[in-house]
Amino acid sequence: MLKYVDAAIHMPNNIETVKFLTTMTDSDYESFLNLSPFPPFSEEVITYLNSLSKLLNKDPRVRQYPDVATFSFFCRKANIVQLKRMFLKDGALILGRGIVFHIAPSNVPVNFAYSLIAGLLSGNSNIVRVPSKNFEQVKIIVDAINTLSHKSEHANITNRIILVKYDRSSEATERFSLVCDVRIIWGGDETIHQIRTNPLPPRAFDITFADRYSICAINADSYINEMLPEKISVGFYNDTYLFDQNACTSPHLIFWLGNKENVRKSQMIFWDSLYKIVSEKYQVQAVTAVDKITSFYSQAIMGSNLSLEQKKDNLLYRIKLGELTEDIDQFRCHSGYFSEYHASSLLELSTVINRKYQTLSYYGFSKKDISGFIKLARPVGIDRIVPIGKTMDFSLNWDGYNLVDSLSRVIEIF
């Protein structure tokens, strides 16, 4: 007997705008809907991910895309086994929830793959909507997944993966929502609101990763003694320019802490070093240049105590703030647009942090410094705190969610 009503069980291949990136027939789809869940971190999934990692490592295209290389590194067996020790509860009887429908963000190419991995590791079958834009990174990973689909030893995992691409006008979101146990939505606030108009089964629920704002704190008293400032700049470039500063994890507001003279010197070293990297690797489109200057004018109108630091071109905008205002997160742009402020202490960060704040990247602070700040300030925002260069590193704890717990269910025996 099929678990779902007939109206929902037919694969939506009659919707012209849906493109299936993995091979799937009507019969395959019906079987997919009735697959039993795995326990989290099953050996079959670990083996599959390790094979995926090896396959990606052999692909010469990966060398051009550090985000794909990082994803491949994440999938290694050694890393997954370590995560298993961290996330799996000894002795607990746990299974995946069933089917997870992932709606990936349109502006971060590899995010769909991490979301898929979270679903697999939690024991679930997965329907993943990949970005509609033609990212080469997406193609590389999808090619590897399809290659593994021809390996008989991985059949029990590949039949739990459906990858689709479609535009916003498609009815596919409604169809897939009707058969899922969990719907994961990565996107802006308006996108989430629109997707939520599509009903879920009674016991299903949403996990939403909404529009967020991220910041960076640099201790100038430490940075001034940094022997390899270029390394820090490369990390910051990867945090920001690599995805046009559109990722929720990309910092927009930079806090400088320390002696005034050290801050001045550190800013000069840091931004000059970053500019050299940007000028070699990055190009600004004409429309982006207009967006930047328009954003600055809007910010200048609303706040008088600020200035645009001298710039050579449109690659890097630095807006120096004389004071912090609670609405600073409203003034943001992309592709290299940064507000910066000299803070008296980490505690001053809490005067602007609200629920929209996600990631705090840092340099020159100890974990004791950071944890002390969090314990004292108890901010309503900030879910991730990572060193500069690590903001895009995926974790199974994301935006305050333990994804393994959220995507699995504990079965109690009394």
Sequence and secondary structure as in RCSB ss.txt:
>XXXX:A:sequence
MLKYVDAAIHMPNNIETVKFLTTMTDSDYESFLNLSPFPPFSEEVITYLNSLSKLLNKDPRVRQYPDVATFSFFC
RKANIVQLKRMFLKDGALILGRGIVFHIAPSNVPVNFAYSLIAGLLSGNSNIVRVPSKNFEQVKIIVDAINTLSH
KSEHANITNRIILVKYDRSSEATERFSLVCDVRIIWGGDETIHQIRTNPLPPRAFDITFADRYSICAINADSYIN
EMLPEKISVGFYNDTYLFDQNACTSPHLIFWLGNKENVRKSQMIFWDSLYKIVSEKYQVQAVTAVDKITSFYSQA
IMGSNLSLEQKKDNLLYRIKLGELTEDIDQFRCHSGYFSEYHASSLLELSTVINRKYQTLSYYGFSKKDISGFIK
LARPVGIDRIVPIGKTMDFSLNWDGYNLVDSLSRVIEIF
>XXXX:A:secstr
  SS HHHHS  TTSTT EESS   HHHHHHHHT     TT HHHHHHHHHHHHHHHH GGGGG HHHHHHHHHT
SHHHHHHHHHHH  TT  EEE SEEEEE  SS TTHHHHHHHHHHHTT EEEEE  SS  HHHHHHHHHHHHHTT
 GGGHHHHTTEEEEE  TT SHHHHHHTT SEEEEES HHHHHHHTTS   TT EEEEE   EEEEEEEHHHHTT
 S HHHHHHHHHHHHGGGTT STTSEEEEEEES HHHHHHHHHHHHHHHHHHHHHH    HHHHHHHHHHHHHHH
HH SSEEE   SSSS EEEEESS  TTGGGS  SSSEEEEEEESSGGGGGGT  TTEEEEEEES  HHHHHHHHH
HH  SS  EEEETT TT   SEETTEEHHHHTEEE    
